[in-house]
Amino acid sequence: MPTLIPYAKPTGPHCLQALPQLQLPKLSALLHLLTPGARQTGEEDALTPLPELLHAQALGLNAADGLVPWAALDAQALQLPAADSGQGWAWLTPCHWQVNTDHVRMADPTDSQISEAESRTLMDAMRGFFAEDGITLHGWHQGHWLAAGAAFADLPTASLARASGGAVDHWMPRQEQARPLRRLQNEMQMLFYSHPVNDARAAARLLPINSFWVSGTGSLPAGFALPTHSSHTVLDSLQDAALRDDVAAWTAAWHALDAGPIAALLQDARTDNLVEITLCAENSAHTYSLQTQGLWSRMRHRFGSTDAVAVLQAI
């Protein structure tokens, strides 16, 4: 069974510094049994990072850059109205923007500590403004407001992973159909400026919510449904920690993977079951698979090890 591990190699300087100290004996033993295969690369300026693109492909979605319909998948899973009608959907992520003279920076939304009650109050205040542009807000789901509207069906947008914690100017959509969204972002800055939710957040020494990020746009192909039993496994427990450059969480997640799912893959490989694993960094990936081998080659591979850390560093 093909297995994808996104953010196996991180980009943050703290996690990168910790990479040589990882202890991954099961991954080392597994890689020693497998044969290196295809390498894939992504563009640094791509709206969809390579890990997300490969994840989408594992789900059976061959989407264009910036149009992986994550929000539409959520809408389908929640059985929301028009989820399967080709309607365009988007994630709107509440966030804090720091406006500087020459750029705008977005604080990491995972640090906002926005509660479900706060999100629903702000969403209710937003509804009328968005409705004027044909956008319907459908509720709060896993840190995002789900929104439906014709403009989202073919509007490429940058992954939240691209803009979170950094300057957003380069990643803002500039297409004509995005003009209402840029106007709404300005209107929400004014609406939220003196909103009671932000007054309470200020009293609690939390950053105010003063904007939203649009991502996960697109629509599902006609008749698309996630397979009940996927032939692919995506082990994404490294992603959040890697994007936050959280050394302790990223290291712990790797060690848990090594002791659990990777140990199971190693057992499969040792019993000659088909095993394929793709180790993915932000803009590159390398696939390893179990190949049919002669007796001598198989005996040689039963013993010894491969340096998993060196493999990760070389992705």
C-alpha positions in Angstrom: 0.0 0.0 0.0 1.5 3.4 -1.0 2.2 5.6 2.0 2.8 9.4 1.9 4.6 11.2 4.8 4.3 15.0 4.2 6.9 17.3 5.8 9.2 14.4 6.5 11.9 17.0 6.1 11.0 20.4 7.6 11.8 23.9 6.3 11.9 25.7 9.7 15.4 26.3 11.0 14.8 24.9 14.5 13.4 21.6 13.2 16.1 21.3 10.6 18.7 21.7 13.3 17.1 18.9 15.2 16.9 16.5 12.2 20.4 14.9 12.7 19.3 13.9 16.3 16.3 11.9 15.2 16.3 8.3 16.3 14.4 6.3 13.6 15.6 2.7 13.7 12.4 1.3 12.0 12.6 3.7 9.1 16.3 3.0 8.7 15.6 -0.8 8.5 12.6 -0.2 6.2 14.6 1.9 3.8 17.3 -0.7 3.7 14.8 -3.2 2.3 13.3 -0.8 -0.3 14.6 0.5 -3.6 14.9 4.3 -4.3 12.5 5.3 -7.1 10.9 8.4 -8.5 11.8 11.9 -7.3 9.3 14.7 -7.6 9.9 18.4 -7.3 7.5 21.3 -6.7 7.9 25.0 -7.5 8.7 27.4 -4.6 6.1 29.8 -6.1 3.4 27.2 -6.5 0.2 28.1 -4.7 -0.2 24.5 -3.6 2.8 23.0 -1.8 4.0 19.6 -3.0 2.8 17.8 0.1 -0.8 19.0 -0.4 -0.6 18.2 -4.1 0.5 14.6 -3.5 -2.1 14.3 -0.7 -4.8 15.3 -3.2 -3.5 12.9 -5.8 -3.6 10.1 -3.2 -7.3 10.9 -2.7 -8.0 10.7 -6.4 -8.0 14.5 -7.0 -5.9 15.7 -9.9 -6.4 19.4 -9.4 -4.7 22.4 -10.9 -2.3 24.5 -8.8 -4.2 26.5 -6.2 -7.5 24.6 -6.9 -7.3 21.6 -4.6 -11.0 21.7 -3.4 -10.3 21.0 0.3 -13.3 23.1 1.4 -15.6 21.3 -1.0 -14.5 18.0 0.5 -15.3 19.3 3.9 -18.7 20.5 2.6 -19.4 17.0 1.2 -18.3 15.3 4.4 -20.7 17.5 6.4 -23.5 17.0 3.8 -24.0 20.7 3.3 -26.4 22.0 0.7 -25.0 22.0 -2.9 -21.9 20.2 -1.8 -22.1 17.8 -4.7 -23.5 20.2 -7.3 -20.2 21.6 -8.7 -20.6 24.7 -6.4 -17.4 26.5 -5.6 -16.3 26.4 -2.0 -13.5 28.0 0.1 -12.0 28.0 3.5 -12.0 31.5 5.1 -9.6 31.4 8.0 -9.9 34.1 10.6 -6.5 35.7 11.3 -4.5 38.7 12.4 -2.8 40.9 9.9 -0.1 43.3 10.8 -0.1 46.1 8.2 3.3 47.6 7.6 4.3 50.4 5.3 5.6 48.0 2.5 4.0 44.7 3.3 1.3 42.8 5.3 2.2 40.0 7.7 -0.2 37.3 8.9 0.2 35.8 12.4 0.0 32.0 12.4 -3.8 31.4 12.7 -3.1 28.3 14.9 -1.9 30.7 17.6 -5.0 32.9 17.5 -6.8 30.7 20.1 -10.1 31.7 18.6 -13.0 29.9 20.3 -16.0 28.4 18.5 -18.2 31.0 20.2 -16.0 33.9 19.0 -16.0 32.4 15.5 -19.7 32.1 15.3 -20.3 35.6 16.6 -17.9 37.1 14.0 -19.4 34.9 11.2 -22.9 36.2 12.0 -21.6 39.8 11.8 -20.1 39.0 8.4 -23.0 37.2 6.7 -24.8 40.2 5.3 -21.6 41.6 3.7 -20.7 38.4 2.0 -24.3 37.7 0.9 -24.2 40.9 -1.2 -21.5 39.3 -3.2 -23.3 36.0 -3.6 -21.2 34.2 -0.9 -22.9 32.0 1.7 -21.2 31.2 5.0 -22.0 27.7 6.2 -20.4 27.5 9.6 -17.2 26.8 11.4 -15.2 23.6 10.8 -11.7 22.8 12.0 -10.5 26.3 12.2 -12.1 27.7 9.1 -15.4 29.2 8.0 -16.8 27.3 5.1 -18.0 29.5 2.3 -19.8 28.8 -1.0 -19.9 31.0 -4.0 -19.5 31.0 -7.8 -16.3 32.9 -7.6 -14.5 30.1 -5.7 -15.1 27.4 -8.4 -12.1 28.5 -10.5 -10.2 31.0 -8.3 -6.7 29.7 -7.6 -5.6 30.6 -4.1 -2.5 30.0 -2.1 -2.4 27.4 0.6 -2.6 28.7 4.2 0.8 27.0 4.6 2.3 29.4 2.2 1.2 32.6 3.9 0.9 31.7 7.6 3.4 33.5 9.8 4.9 35.6 6.9 4.2 38.3 4.4 1.0 37.7 2.4 1.4 40.2 -0.4 2.9 37.8 -2.8 0.3 35.2 -2.2 -2.8 37.4 -2.5 -5.1 36.5 -5.5 -5.0 39.2 -8.1 -7.6 37.9 -10.6 -10.6 40.1 -11.5 -13.0 37.7 -9.7 -10.9 38.2 -6.5 -11.7 41.9 -6.3 -14.8 41.5 -4.2 -12.8 39.3 -1.7 -10.1 42.0 -1.4 -12.9 44.6 -0.8 -14.4 42.3 1.8 -11.1 41.9 3.6 -10.9 45.7 3.9 -14.5 45.9 5.1 -13.9 43.2 7.7 -10.9 45.1 9.1 -13.2 48.0 9.7 -16.1 45.8 11.0 -13.8 43.9 13.4 -11.8 46.9 14.6 -14.3 47.8 17.4 -16.2 44.5 17.6 -16.9 43.2 21.2 -15.2 40.0 20.4 -11.9 41.8 19.8 -12.5 44.0 22.9 -12.7 40.8 24.9 -9.6 39.4 23.2 -7.6 42.5 23.9 -8.6 42.2 27.6 -7.3 38.7 27.5 -4.1 39.8 25.8 -4.9 38.0 22.6 -4.3 39.3 19.1 -7.4 40.8 17.5 -9.0 39.0 14.5 -8.9 41.6 11.8 -9.0 39.7 8.5 -9.5 36.3 6.8 -7.4 34.1 4.5 -9.0 32.5 1.4 -7.8 29.0 0.5 -8.9 25.5 -0.3 -10.9 26.8 -3.3 -12.4 24.8 -6.1 -15.2 22.4 -6.8 -15.5 18.7 -6.8 -15.6 16.8 -10.1 -19.1 15.5 -10.9 -19.9 12.3 -9.0 -16.7 12.5 -7.0 -16.7 10.7 -3.6 -13.8 9.7 -1.4 -13.2 5.9 -1.6 -14.5 4.0 1.4 -11.2 2.0 1.6 -8.4 4.0 0.1 -5.4 2.3 -1.5 -3.2 5.1 -0.2 -2.3 6.1 3.4 -1.3 9.7 4.3 0.5 10.0 7.6 0.2 13.8 8.2 1.1 14.0 11.9 4.3 15.9 11.1 2.7 18.8 9.2 1.4 21.2 11.9 4.6 21.0 13.9 6.8 21.4 10.9 4.9 24.5 9.7 5.1 26.0 13.2 8.8 25.0 13.4 7.9 23.3 16.8 11.0 21.1 17.5 9.5 19.2 20.4 6.2 18.3 18.6 7.9 17.5 15.3 10.5 15.2 16.9 7.8 13.5 19.0 5.6 13.0 16.0 8.5 11.4 14.0 9.3 9.0 16.9 5.7 8.1 17.2 5.5 7.3 13.4 8.7 5.2 13.6 7.3 3.2 16.5 3.9 2.7 15.0 3.0 2.9 11.3 6.5 2.6 10.0 7.2 -0.4 12.2 4.1 -2.0 10.7 5.4 -1.2 7.2 8.7 -2.8 8.1 6.9 -6.0 9.1 5.0 -6.0 5.8 8.3 -5.5 3.8 9.9 -8.4 5.7 7.1 -10.7 4.7 7.4 -9.5 1.1 4.1 -7.6 1.1 4.0 -4.7 -1.3 5.3 -1.6 0.4 5.8 1.9 -1.1 6.7 5.0 0.9 7.0 8.6 -0.3 9.0 11.0 2.0 8.0 14.5 1.2 9.6 17.9 2.0 7.9 21.2 1.1 9.2 21.2 -2.5 10.6 17.8 -3.1 9.7 14.1 -2.6 11.4 10.7 -3.0 9.6 7.4 -3.3 10.9 4.0 -2.1 9.3 0.7 -2.9 9.8 -3.0 -2.4 11.1 -4.6 -5.6 11.3 -8.3 -6.7 14.9 -9.4 -6.0 17.1 -12.4 -6.4 17.9 -14.6 -3.5 21.4 -13.1 -2.9 20.0 -9.6 -3.0 17.2 -10.5 -0.7 19.6 -12.1 1.8 21.9 -9.0 1.7 18.9 -6.7 2.4 17.8 -8.8 5.4 20.8 -7.6 7.3 22.2 -4.1 7.8 20.6 -0.7 7.8 20.3 2.5 5.9 20.8 5.9 7.6 17.3 7.3 7.7 18.5 10.7 8.7 20.8 11.0 5.7 17.9 10.0 3.5 15.7 12.7 5.0 18.4 15.3 4.6 18.8 14.4 0.9 15.1 14.8 0.0 
